Amino acid sequence: MSQNPPPLPPRPNNMDTSEHMEFSALGKTPPAWLHDLIRYNPGEDHQHEFYLSIEFDNDVETVFLCQECHYWFFLTTTPNAIMEQSNCGFENTLHHLHTTTTTKTSISAKCCVCNLAVNIEIKEPFIDLRLFNDLGKLRKHSYANAIKHAEFEYKTNLIDTIESMIKILSNIIDEDLQTLEFNCNNFEMDKVSQALFEKLGFKLIDDSLNPPDFPLSDDEKRNIKLTREELLMISYKLNKYSKYSAKKPYEKLNNVLGTSYKALFADCSNFDPESGYSLHSSCFILGCVPDMDDQTLIWAYNLGVQEVPEKAPEYLQAIYEMSKERKSEALEELVAVEKSKGRFHEEDIKEAYKCLNVGDVDGSTVSDEFLIDTYSVLNTDNPSSRAKYREALNIIGKARNSTKILRSVNEGPVNEMPDYLLEMPVGLDNIGNTCYLNSLLQYYFTIRQLRTAVLATDSSGSNGYELDWQSITIGHRKVSKSEVKRAKQFVNLLRGLFVNLIHTTQRSISPDIDLAYLALVNAKNDDDEYKDTSKSPMDDNKMAIDDSSPGPSSSKTVDNGNSDIYTVSEEVTVEIEGTALSVDDRIVPDHFYNESNTSHSLKGKEKENTGPELSSDFYNTSKEDKLRAASEMLLGRQQDVTECMDNVMFQLEAALKSLPMTDENGDEQNIIKSLFYGQTRQILHKKQNSGELLTKEESFNHLIVVAADGRDLYDGLDVYFDASLVDYDGTQVIREVTITKIPPILQIHVQRVQFDRSTSNIYKSNAFLRFDKVIYLDRYLDKNYELLKQRRQEAHNWKQDIDRLQAELNDYEQDKTTRLSKVDLLKLTADFIHDEMKNDIIDENSLVAVEQESNLVKEESEEYHNKISQLKSQLSQHYQDLQECAYRLHAVFIHSGQANFGHYWIYIFDFEKDRWLKFNDSYITEVVDHEVFADTTGSSANPYCMVYVRAQEAKELVETVCRQT
């Protein structure tokens, strides 16, 4: 995510606007500032078209004039000593210019980062434009023979007259007296031309034009040069061919002001503000131009908010509008992050007024008192919506900067918690790339037994482990004393957070930096006796699949209990609903990730779940350094959400007191396993169901489904559990998975990050995965394995039929040559025939034949679609009678962004009040069901983890709101 800009040096708060207001004091990039400049024209109504001066431009000044109005612009810069140490203006790092003075004769601006000063002196043209207008009334403008046009007194056309004037003035500058005399004698004089030449010191003697006396003074030379360049502007306007040798000033201004920038599709190295596109209003607000890339807009937004906080809603509105226009995930992420910090945009302000029933009028005309009274009435009439009304009034109060409104929002009886706080959970502030951790902590806090166990721990953090240390095992390996020490430190900090979440009277609190560090950074086994253990203690507790795969297919050595060892191959292809998902095509290569990638990755799990050691000076390091270190490690390791959850669960399991029992693997059973762990059985048998049956049971704490278009959650789980062909001992065997023990809390991860081997890039799949409020696992239970064998076979056959029909439909509907759909191709053919019939080239029978074929294709396609729909309907109803093992949806984790970055929030269901709450860092709001279950097609914000709880125990397992006075 974007970093905050550096502290800004002081700058003037006020701008001299005594005469004109075309420029704004708000910060602008040099390209946007030049856009203002070409439109800065007091008293006139045209856009400047600038040309670089031939005579006056130099190394110190950039001099240019406008072809239309002939005004002169002399631009200079004054670099500050700070600038020499700044990157402003170089390598696409732009200045941020603030206009400090605008008058008819001068413009000044200063960069707020490096203090570069820009000054422009504006001068009127030397020759009054009215002279040139009068000259145009006397002369024919074109090269046509003027004799044919009797209404014109003079034979020489206007273009030739201007060119002759330029030649005469050039002769004087070059002191070419012989040519000067010839050109003067052949010039066709008129009264306007005479007035122009006389202003330059020429004299008309005996109808002959005589130049001023030589040698010329400096002022005379300057005036002649000014006039010649102004004549050139007339020439450029009349004759476009004369412009070919003319130079625009923007290449030089790029060197002077640094106007190069990163564009959306290609870097812009020579910006031209006259290029023709209009300045998008949202970009203009940010001080940018339309094709600047997202990161430049984000940089400008952050600077703008830092400089003028009161304009934050306007700036965020601009980012919001650009995110919709560009469909930009980076800008969507910024909006989400800013909203999680309590910021809002102008649309939010409008919605806030509507919420308080004043949306039909201009909110700014309504008094603070009226809004406060309305808020009170609505609270009384609709007590269940108090939190919504309070949020609306809070937004309006901040937007108005109204102390009175904000006080009324926060006031309440002394030592008595307001009702609206009791009805809503407490938010968690984002302390730096911690939005995912905040979601995870809020989720764990809602789990009753886990929260009780954490609160029951010794607040000292030691919990007696030094005195009665006994080695424990997690995931088939011993856990070292240092790991347990670290885990207990984590749980102690988590206990403090849970206490604050229960008892605080604040709307949000900040997690301890040490807590974030221990959660986001994995512990590395550093005791000598465990040095050879490189894998995570949680690895053995995961299902035997790769996160990138559609089902249980990673290489896994399995013991059948009879000393026979077999290996399940990774090369497994599973087909569902016409989509073949190959493990080999989706695995992200180990070497792909490197330390240059950004944080908040959603990539698949890494082979090793190891992390940096808990350094010996951990307890002597400042919290700021720890947060910085954690952030850097997070950036470098590309830590994904599954790994962070595993790290937290491992520390909880290592720290909390074990129950007095062991499981079948010899591991000490504890609260974590009793809540989150289930058991699966993997079954291998030959194709004809003959021969020896091999099975293996193993535990799991989450299931994984792969996001793909057209799937629902059951489709993903079917791929996980259904029969698939795998290699075993040189032959193909059938592999199936069943659930032998269901967990009270079922965590389902959606694998969205996939690998495109054709481009060697990872990408996030934004495919919509439909899921329901209640799901039933009966079809996957081991106890129903034999009972449902026939049903599974029927479902398998139907899926194969769907795949076959879908493939036939795709082949039938698409023309192999043009790659167009046959319906579209036939329509184009019919349109062509219809046009040719007008010329009697093709008869009507051809059109009839094409239309008949088109109707036939439509009928056949519809028949295919109907068959596929019927089969899908049969599949959806196939297990409808099996509804004993019910799970209700409790939480949905959301990721907004791309594979390597993004923002996170979580929806959690409140079973007590039958409502969904959105936990977005500091802000918690009530939302409608549709927001949670909406079709996210086309959006980068979609679920990556769903948590279900056993339906009959839902209220005993979870409690979303837990606050006490």
N, C-alpha and C positions, 0 to 999 in steps of 0.2 A: 504494500500500500504506500501511498505517497508520504514522503517525509515532510515535516514542517519546515518552512523556510527559515533562514538564519535571522537573528535580530536585526532590525533595520536601523540605520543611522538616522538622526533627527533630520527633519525636513520641514519647510514652511507649511503650515496648516491652511493658510489662506492664499487665494490667487487674486492678483489684480485684474479685476473684470470691469474696469471703469467704462470701457467702451463696448466690448463685445463678449459674447458668451459661447462662441462656436466650439472652443476647446474646453475640455473638462479637466479639473485638477486630479481626477482619479487616474491611477496608474495605467499605462498603455505600453504595449510592445512597440518597438520602432515601426514595424509595418502598419499597425493600426494608427500610430501617431502620424505617419505620412498620409494615411487616408484622411485624417482630419485636416492635414495641411492642404491637400489638393481641393478640399471643400471650403477652406477658409477664405472667404471673399466678401468682406464687409461692403454692403451696398450694391453688390452685383449678384447676378443669378446665373452663374456658370461654374463648371468644374475646371480647375486649372489643367492645362496640358503643358508640362514643363519641358524645356530644352536646356541643356548645359550651355553656358556662355562660352563662346569661342575666345573672346578677348579678355574676359575678366576672371575666369576660373583659375585658381592657383592652388598651391599646396596648403596654404593656410585657410583659405575660404573656399567653400563650394558655392558657386554662383550660377543661378539659373533664372530663367524668365518664362512667363506664360505666353503661349502663342495667342491666346484669346484677348487678354487684357493688357499685355506687355508690362505687367508689374515685375519688378526685379526683387529677387530674394538672395540675400547674402548670409550663408549659414556658416557659423563657426562653432567649434567645440572647445571646452576648457576642461581638460582632464584633471581630476583631483589626484593627489598622491595615493589615495586609497585605491584608485583604479588600477594602478600598476600591479597590485596584488590580487585583483579581482579577475574572474573569468568572464565577466560581462562582455558581450559583444563578440565572443570567440567560441568556436566549436558549438554553434547552435544554442549557446547560453545567452539569452536575450537581455537587453537592458529593460528596466521598468521605469518608463519616463512619466513624470508628473509635470504638467504644464503649470508654470507659476505666474506667467505674465502673458496677456494677449491684448494688444492695441492695434490700431490701424497700421502702425509703423514698426511693430516688433512683436516677436513671440519668444518666450523663454521656457525651458524645461530642464528638469534634473532627474537623473536616475537615482532611485531611492536605495539602491544596493551599493553602487560604486561612486556615487556623487558626480558622475559625468554631467557637465552642464552643456546644454545646447541653446544657442542664441541665433535668432534670425532677424536681420534688419530688412525691412520691406520698403522699397522705393517706388515712386510713381514713374511711369514711362517718361522719357525725355521729350518725345514728340506726342502731342495731344492726339488721341485716337480719332478725334473728330476730323482732323486733317486727312487721315487715310480714308475715312468714310466719304468725305467730300470728293476726294480724288476718284473714288469708285463711281461716283455719279457722272464723272466726265469721260470715263474711259470704258470701252467695251472690255469685258472680263476675259474673253477667250482669245485664241490665236487666229480666229477667223478674220478675214480681210475687212477692216473697219469701214472701207469705202462703200460696202454693200449696205451699211447701216447709217443712213443719212441723219438719224436722230443724234448721233454722236459727232461732236465738233472735231474731235482729234482722231487721227488715223491710228496712232500707236495704242495698242490695247493695254489694259491695266497690268497684266503680267509682265509684258516687255518694259513698260514704264518703270515698274518696281525693280526689274533686273538692271535696267540702265542706271537707276539711282544707286544701286548696290555697287555697280562697277565704278561709278564716279567716286564714291566714298572709299572704295578699296584702292583706287589710284592715288588718292590723297594719302592714305595710311602708308602705302608702299612708296610714296614719293615718286611715282611713275608719271612725270610731268608731260611727256610726249603723248602717251595714251590718254592722259587726263584731258589734255586740250582737245584731242579728237572726239572724245566722248561728250565733252561739254558742248562742242559746236554742233553735234548731231542730235542733241536731246531736244525733243519736241516739248517746249515749255508751255505751261498753263499756270493760272493764278495760284492754284493750290501747291503745285510743285515749287513755284517761285517763293511762296511763304515758307515752305519747308527748308529750302536751300538758304534763304536769307537768315533763318534762325541759326544756321551753322556758319555764317560769315561769308557766304557767297554773295556776289553782286551781279545784277543784270544790267549790262552796258551794251547799248545798241542791239538789243534783242539777243545778245550773246551772254552765256553763263560764264562768269569768271570766279575761280576758286579764291579762298582767302589767301592772304599773303603768307609766304613762307619766311622763316620757320614758324610752325604752329606752336602755340602755347600748350602746356599740359592740359588745361581745361578744354581747349579747342579739340585736341586729339581725343580726349575722353568723350566729348559730346558727339564727335563724328563716329566713334566706335559704338557708342550707345545707339545712335540712330541706325547705323548699318545693321546691328543685330535685331533692332525692332523691325526694320525692313525685311530681314530674313524671316521673321515670324509671319509677316504678310505673305511672303513668297511661299512658305510652307503651307499656309492655309489655302492659297489659290492653286498651287501646283504640287500635287502629292509626290511627284517624282523628285522634286527638289529636296524632299525630306531624307532621301536615302543616305546622304552623308551626315545628317544631323545626329546628335547624340543626346539621349535622355540622361538625366542626372543620377539615375537610380543605381547604376553599377558603382559609381563613386560613393554614393550615400551608403551603400552596403558596407564599404570599407570604413566609412566615417562613423556610422551609427550601429552597424552590425545588424542588418535586416534579414540575414539568412536564418532559416528556421526549418525544423523538421515538419514536413507536410504529411498529410494522411497517406499519400501514395508514393511520393518522391520528395526528396529534400529540395527546398526552394533556395537556390544560391543567389539569385538576382531578382529580388522582389520588385514588381512594378505595380503601384497602387492604381494605375490607370488601366489595368488588364481587363476590366469590363464587368467583373462580377460585383454584385452589390454586397455591401457589408451586412452580414446577418446580425439581426438585433441582439441575439444572445451572445454572439462572439464580441460584438461591440461593447456590451456591458462588461465583459471580462477583459477588454483591452486587447483583443486578439482579432485575427482575420479568419475567414471561413475554413480554409484548408489546413490550418494548423493541427498537428496531431493531438491526441488525447492528453498525453503527458504535459504538453505545453499549456493546454487549457487548465489542467489540474494545478500546475505551477502558478499560473496567473490567478486562479481562484484562491489558493492558499495565501498568496501575497496580498490579494485584495481584502480578504477577511481579516488578516493580521493588521492591515493598515486602517481599514474603516469597518470595524466590527458591526456597526449599525446597518451596514448595507449587506450583511451576510444573507438575508432572505432573497435579496435581488440577485446576488451572485449565485446562490444555490439554485434559484429558479432557472438561471441561464444554463447551469450545468445539467439540470433536470431536462430542460428542453432539448439541449444538444444530445443528451443520452438517448432520448426518444428518436430524434431525427437520424442519428447515426447508428442506432441500435448498438451502442457502445457498452461493452461489459465493464470497462475500466471506469467510465463515467457513472454507470449504474452503481458500481461498488462505492464510488465516492459519495453519491447521494445517500446510500444506505449507511455508510460509516458516519457521515455528518449528522444524519437523523438520530443515530444511536448516541451521539454526543449532546443531543438536545437542540440541535439547530433545525431550522425549518425553512421552506421556501414560500414564495408568494401564493402558490396554490394551496399550501397548508393554511395560510392566513385566511384565504377565502373560505375554505372548508370550515375553519374555526368559527367564522361569523355565521355560516349556515347552521352549524351545530347549535348555536345560541339563538337561532331563529331570526337573524338579522342579515341573512344572505341576499335578500332581494333589494337591499339598499346599499348605498356606499357606506361601508363600515366606518370610514374615517369621520363621517358626519354624526355618528352616534357617540354620546357622551360616555365617559368612564362609569358614571353613576348608573346610567341606564343598563349598561352591560353587567355591572355587579348585581343590580336588582334582578335582571333576567336570569342570571346564573343562580341566584338564591331560589327563585321561583321554580326553576327547572329541577334543582336538587331536591326540593320538597316534593314536587309532583312525580319525579322519576328517580327515586333513591338508588335503584339498581344501575343507573347510568351516571352516577356521580363522578366516577373516574374520567369518563369521556368528557363531561362538561368542564371538569377542572382542567383537563389537558387543553381544551379549546380556549378557555379564559387565560391560561398560562401563556399560550402562544400569542394571543392578542396583546396581553400585557407586555411581553417581551418586544413584540413588534412595535408597540407604541412607546416603549420605554416608560411605561406608566407605573410609578411607585405605588399608587393607590390600588391599581388592579392586582399587582403582584402581592401586595400585602394582604388583600382580601383572599387571594388564592391560598396563601400559606398560614393565615391566622387561625387560631383555635384556642380553646380554653387551656390555661396553663396546666402542665403536667397531665394533660389528657390527649391521647392520640386521636386524631380526626378519624371519623368512620371510614373515609375513603382509603386511608392507609391500611386499615385492618382488612379491607376487602381486596387489596392488591399486594402481590409479593414485592420484595425490594429488588431494585435493579443493581447491576454490577458495572462499575465504570470500566471503560476500556483504557488500560494503563500502558498500551503499546503493543499492537498486534496480538491482543488477547481475546478477540471477539469469539473465537471458537472455544477457548478455555472457559469463558464466561457462560456460554451455552451449556457446556458439559457440567460445570459446577452447579448451575441452576437445576439441571436434570437430576443430578445425584441428590441434591437437597430435597427433592420431592419424594424420594424413596424412604418411606417411614422407618423401616428396620435399619437401613444404612445410616440415616440421620441419627437415630437413637444410639446406634453403636459408636458413631464418631463422637457424639456429645458425651458418652459415658466414659471415654478414655481419660487417662490422667492428663490434666492440663499442663503438667511439667514437660511432657513429651518423652520422658525416659521410659515411663510405664514399667519400671523395674527390670528391664531386659539386661542391664549390666550385672544385677545380682544373681538372677536365676536364668542365665542365658542357656537356651537349648536350641540346637540347630533345627530349622524347619525346612520342609521341602515344598516347592511349588513347581508344578509342571515337570515332574520327574528329576529335579535337581535340587541340591541343597542351596539355601540362600545364606549368604555370608552375614556376619555380624554388622559390617559397615552398611550393607544394604538395608538391614532392618533398622539401623540407627537413622538412616536417611528417610526411610518410610515413616518411622514414628515422628520425625520432625515434620514431615509433610502432613500427617494426620493431625498433629497438634495445631498446625497453622489452619488446617481445614476446620478443625473444631472451633477455633476463634472466629472464622468466617461464618460458620453456621450460627453461632451464638449471636453475632451481630445481625445476621439476616432475620433472626427471630425478634430481637429486642430493640433494634434501632427505630428511631422516629423519623429517620431521613428517608427520602425517596430512593436514594441509591447510595451504595458504599463502594470503596475501592478494595479489591483483593490485595493482600499483602504481596509485595514484590517477591519475597522468598517463596511464597506459595506458588506463584506463577513460574518461578525458576525451576522449582522441584517438579512441577507438573509438566512443563514443556521440555525439560532436559532430562534424558534418561540417565540412570546411574550405571556406571561401569563396574563390573566385579573387580575389586582391587585387592582382595585377600589372597595370599599366596596359594591357599588350598583350592581356590576357585579360578586361578588364572587361566586355566585351559578351557574354561567355559565361555564361549563367545556368543552363544545365542541368547535371545531374550528368555527370561523365565516364563513368558506367556506364550512362546512359540508353540510349545507342545499342546497348549490348550486350544489352539485354533483348529478349525476343520482342515482336513488335508486337501486344500485346494489353493490355487494361486488366485489372488484378488482379481487378476485380469481374466480369469477363465469363467465360462458360464456355469460350471458345475464342479463337482469333486474330481479333479483330474490331475493334480500335481503329482510328481513322482513321490512315492511313499512306500517305504519298506514295511510290510505287514507280517505279523506272526500269527499263524492260525491256531496256535496252541499245541501243535504237534511237531514242533521244531522245523516245520516247513516254512520257508521264507519266499514271498513273492513280491514283485515290484509292479506297481500300476504305472503304465507309461503316461507321459505328459501329452502324447500326440493323440488327443481325443477330439473328435468333432461331434457336436450335438446340434441337431436341427430342431427348430420350433417355429411354427407359423411362417415357414418359407425362408427363414433366416438361418444360414449356417454360421455358427459361431465357433471358430477354431481357436484353441488355446494358443497355438503357435502364432496366429495372426495378432493376438491381443497382448501378449506379454511384453512389457516394457523392458528393453535391454538394461542390464545392471549398470552399464557405463554411461547411460544416457544422461543421468542427472549429475550436475556439477554445481559448484558453489556459486555460480553466477546467477542461478535462478532465484526467483523471488519467493516470498513466504506464502503461507496459507495454501500449500499444495494439496490437491486431492488425489495424488498419484497412488498407485497400488502399493502394497506393503513391501518393504525392503526385505532382503534375505536375512539380514541380521538386524536385530533390534537392540543395538548397543549404542551407548552415548558417552559423552565425556565424563571423566571422573568428577566426583564431588571434591573440589580442590581443598587442600589442607587449610588454606586461608579463607575458606568460605564464610566462616563466622566473623571474620575481620574485614570483609569486603563491604563497601557501601551498597545500599539497596539500588542506587542508580546504576552502579557498575554491574550488579547482578542482572538487572533488567536489560541493560545494553548487551551483556554477554548472552543472555537467554535469547534475545531477539536475533543476535548475529548467528547463534547456533541454529535457531529456527530457520533463518534464511539459508544458511549453508547446507543443512541436512535435508532440506525439503520435507520436513516432518509432516506426515499426513494425519488426518483426524483419527484413523484407526490406531495408529501408533501412540498418539497422545492418550487415547482412551485406554489402551493396553498398559501404558506406563502408570496412569492413575490407578487402574484396577489392581495392578501388581503391588503398588505401594499400599493400597488399602488392605489387600490380602496379607501382605507381609506384616503390617503393623497391628491390625485388629486381633484381639484375643481369639485363639482357635477354640472351636467347640470341642468338647471331650469325645471326639470320634475321628475315625479315619475313613476315607473312601476306599473303593475296591482297588485303587492304584497305590494305596499306602500313604496318600497325601492327607495331611491334617485338614479336616473339613472345617470351614468357617463361614461367616456371614456372606462373603462374596460368592462362594460357590453355591451356597444354598439359595441365593437370589438369582444369579445370572447364568449358572451353568446347567446345561442339559447333556444328554448322552445320545450318541448315534450309533447305529450298527451298519457297517459296510459289508455287503454281500456280493461274492463273486461266484458265478456258476457258468457252466458251459451253455452254448446257445440252445441246445435241445433240452436244457434243464436236467441233464444227466451228468453223472460223475460226481466227484467230491465237491461239497459245498464249503467254501472258505468264508469265514466271517471275522470281523474285528470291531470291537467297541471302543469308542473314544469320546472324550468330552468336548464341548464347544461352548463359547460364550457369545457368539454371534453367528448369524448366517449371512451369506453374501449372494446377492442377485446382480445380474449385469443389466444396465440400462440399454434398451433397444426399442426402436420405434414399433408401435403396435402392441406392446406388452402391457400386462397388468402384473400385480404382485404375484398372483398365483402362477402365471406363466414362468416368472423367474424362479420361483420355488420348485416348480415342476422340473425345470432343467437341472436344478440342484439334486433332487431326490430320485427322479425317474431313471429307468434303465438306460444305460449307454454302453457302447462297445469299447473295451480297453484291451491292450495287449498284456497277456500273461503267459510267461514261459514259452514265447514263440507262437502262441495261438491267441485268437480273439475270444474273449469271454464277456459275459454280461455283468455289469456292475450296477447295483442298486443301493440306495441309502434309506434307512428308516430311523425314526426317533424312538428310542427306548425310554427316555426320561425327558419330560418337558420341563423347562425352567419356569419359575414364576414370572420372570421378566424376560421377554424375547426381544433381542436386539438384531435388527436386519439392516445390513449395510448395502447401499446401492453403489456398485462399481461403475463410476462414470468416466474416469480417465482411461483412455485407451491409446493404443499405439498404431500409427499409420506407417506401415513398412514402406510404402511407396515414397513417402516424403521424409521418413525417419524422424517424425515429429509426434509428440504426444498431443492429444486434444481431449477436451471434455465433451462427452456426449450430453446434449441437453434434451434427449428423448424423454417424452412424458411417460412416466410409469404410474398407471392408475392404481390406487390402493384404497381400501375400504376402512370404515370405522371399526368393523368387526371382521376378523378372519377366523377360519376353522382349520385346525391342523389334523383332523381325523384321518384324512387320506394318507398322511405321511407317518402315522404311528405304527410302530412295530407290531402292536397287538392286532392291527387290521391288515397286516401284510398278506396273510394267506386269504383272508376273507375278500379282499379287494383285487385279487390277482386278475380275475376276469375283467373287472372294470378298468384296471390299468392297461390291459391289452386293448380293450375297446378304445380308450382314450388315445393310446399310442397309434392305433390304426387311423383314427380320425385326424390326428396331427399330421400323419404321413399323407393322408388324402388332401388336407389343406395345403401342405407344401407342394404336392403335385399340381393341384388346381391353380395355385398361385403362380407357379412356374409356367404352366400352360397359358394362363391369362396374360402374363407379362410377354410371353413369346407371341401370342395372338394379337395383342393390342398394339405392339410396336413394330414398325417397319424396319427391317434389318439394314436397309441401305441408307435411309435418311435419318434413322433413329427417332423419327417423329411417331406419334401415336397414329394408328391407321385412321381413326375418326378425323383427326386434324388434317391428315394428308388428303383424305377424300374430300373434305370440305374445301381445301385449297384447290383441288382439281375441279370441283364443281364451280367454284368462283371463276377459275380460268376459262372453263367451257362456256359459262354464261357470258363472259366478256367477248369471247370469240364468236359466239352466235350472233352478236350484233353486226359482225362483218360477214356473216354467211359463210364462215370458214368451217364451222363444225355444226352438224345438225342436232336437233333436239333429242334424238334417240340416245346420243352419247351422254347427255346430261341425265336422262332418265336412268340409264344403266348405272351411272356413278351414284346417284341418289339411292337406288335400290341396294347397291353394295354397301353403302354407308349405313342404311337401316339394318341390313343383315349383321354387320359388325356390331352395331349397338345392341341388337337382340342377343347375339352370342355372348357379348361381354356381360350383359345384364344377367344372363343365365349362369355364367361363371360366378359372378358376385353373389347371386342368390344361393348357390350351392355352398360357397365358402361361408357366407353368413349363417346358413343353416347348421353347418358343422360346428362353427364357433358357438352357436347357441346351445347345441347339444353338449359341447364341452363344459360350458358355463353351468349347465343344469345337472351335470353328471354326478356331482357329489353333494347336491343340495340337501339330501336327507341326512347327511353326516354333520351334525352340529353340536356334538357333545364337548369337544375340545375347543372352546371359544376363547379368543383373545381380543381385548379391546385396545384401540389405539390410545396411547398415552402421550407420546412426544414425537415431533417431526423436526429433525435438524435440517436447516436450509443453507445451501451455499450459493452465493451470487458471484459470478465471475468466471474466469477461465481456469485452465488446468493448474496454472502455477501461481495464481493469486485470486483474491476474492474476499468477500465479507460473509460472516456467518451470523445467523440468529436461530432461534428455536421457538416452535409452537408447543405449548404444553396444555393438556386438557385438564380443566378443574372439574373433577367428578362431583364435588359438593355443590357447585353452583351451575353445573351443566354448561360450561362456556370454554372457549378457546382463548388462551392468553399468548400474546407475542412478546417474547423476551429478546429485546434488541439492545444489548449492553445496559446502559443506564435506564432505558425507557421500556416500560411494560404496559401494553395496551390490550384491551379486549377486542377480539376480531370475530367476524362471522365465519361460519363453517366454510363457506365458499372460498375464502382466502386460503384455507389450509388444503382443500381438496381440488382447487381449480386446475384446469388443464394448463400446464406451463409451456406448451409448445411455442417456440419462438422466443422464449425468455431464457436468460442465463441463470435465473434464480429458481432452483429446483431442489427437491429433497435428496439427501445423500444418506440419511439414516432414519429409520422409523423404529419406534419402541412400542411394543405391545405388552400388555399385562394380562394375566389370567382373568377372565371376565368375572368369575364368581368371587374373586378376591380383590377386585380393583380398588375399592375404597380402603381395604386393609393394607394393601401394598403401597399405595401412593397417596400423598396429600400435597396438593399444589400450593396452597396458601397456609403458612404457619407463622403467625405473628402474635406477639404478646406485649401487653403494656408493661 
